[in-house]
Amino acid sequence: MGDRASYVYILASARNGTLYVGVTNDLLRRVYEHREGTTPGFTARYGVKRLVWYETHGDVVEAIAREKSIKRWRRAWKMALIEKDNPQWLDLWDALHAATAPGDPEPAIILKPLYLSQ
């Protein structure tokens, strides 16, 4: 449907804490909004600010379908998805923010190399 990347992401309040699944076309901006509580709602109310998982999609329709699918998953399945790429539930915000130069259309990091380097 479009050329711009879309992202499905999971935020957590803490390891094994409250989870939030979302979709956006600007991951940095959207996670920043969650972290700063600029939009009232679920994440602000429950302190869900830690970016623990995301994936990139080339098509917004595909990303929305994936988000809706993950939202219907059991909690254990969501936790397994997070732990597959981020077993320590690290907050990916700093690495994502640092690795993305201003004006870049999408994040420059890939999860697997990030964890292999630690």
C-alpha positions in Angstrom: 0.0 0.0 0.0 2.9 2.4 0.7 6.6 2.7 0.4 7.2 3.8 4.0 8.2 1.3 6.6 5.8 0.4 9.4 6.6 -1.1 12.8 4.8 -3.4 15.2 6.2 -3.0 18.7 5.8 -4.2 22.2 6.3 -2.1 25.3 6.6 -3.3 28.8 6.4 -1.7 32.2 9.2 -4.0 33.5 10.4 -7.6 32.9 7.3 -9.8 33.0 5.2 -6.6 33.6 2.3 -5.0 31.8 2.5 -5.3 28.0 1.3 -3.0 25.2 1.3 -3.9 21.5 1.2 -1.1 18.9 1.8 -0.2 15.3 3.3 3.0 13.9 5.0 4.4 10.8 7.5 6.3 13.0 8.9 4.1 15.8 11.2 6.7 17.3 8.4 9.3 17.6 5.8 6.9 18.9 8.1 5.3 21.5 9.1 8.8 22.6 5.5 9.7 23.1 4.9 6.6 25.2 8.0 7.3 27.3 7.1 10.9 27.9 3.4 10.2 28.5 2.4 12.9 26.0 -0.7 11.0 25.1 -3.1 10.0 27.9 -4.2 6.4 27.8 -3.2 2.8 28.7 0.6 3.2 28.6 0.7 6.5 30.6 -1.7 5.1 33.2 0.2 1.9 33.7 3.8 3.2 33.2 4.4 1.1 30.1 7.5 2.7 28.6 10.2 0.1 27.9 10.6 -0.9 24.2 11.3 -4.6 24.4 10.5 -5.8 20.9 9.7 -4.6 17.4 9.7 -5.7 13.8 9.7 -3.8 10.5 7.1 -4.2 7.8 7.2 -2.7 4.3 3.4 -2.5 4.1 1.2 -0.8 6.6 -1.7 -3.2 6.0 0.6 -6.1 6.8 1.8 -4.3 9.9 -1.8 -3.6 11.1 -2.8 -7.2 10.5 0.3 -8.4 12.5 -0.5 -6.0 15.4 -4.1 -7.2 15.6 -2.9 -10.8 15.5 -0.3 -10.4 18.3 -2.9 -8.5 20.4 -5.1 -11.7 20.3 -2.2 -13.9 21.4 -2.0 -15.3 24.9 0.4 -13.5 27.2 2.8 -16.4 27.3 3.1 -16.3 23.5 3.9 -12.5 23.6 6.5 -13.1 26.3 8.1 -15.9 24.2 8.2 -13.5 21.2 10.1 -10.9 23.3 12.5 -13.4 24.9 13.4 -14.9 21.5 15.2 -11.7 20.5 15.6 -10.0 23.8 15.9 -12.6 26.6 17.0 -10.0 29.2 14.1 -7.6 28.4 16.5 -4.8 27.8 15.0 -1.4 26.9 15.8 -1.0 23.2 15.1 2.7 23.2 18.7 4.0 23.8 20.3 1.7 21.1 17.5 2.5 18.7 17.7 6.3 19.3 21.5 6.3 19.1 21.7 4.2 16.0 19.2 6.3 14.0 20.6 9.4 12.5 18.3 12.4 12.1 16.3 12.1 8.9 16.8 8.3 8.5 13.5 6.8 7.3 13.8 3.8 9.7 15.9 2.5 12.7 19.4 1.4 11.7 19.7 -1.4 14.2 18.8 -5.0 13.8 18.0 -6.9 17.0 20.1 -10.0 16.5 23.5 -8.3 16.1 22.7 -6.0 19.1 22.4 -9.0 21.4 25.3 -10.9 19.8 27.6 -8.0 20.5 26.9 -8.0 24.3 
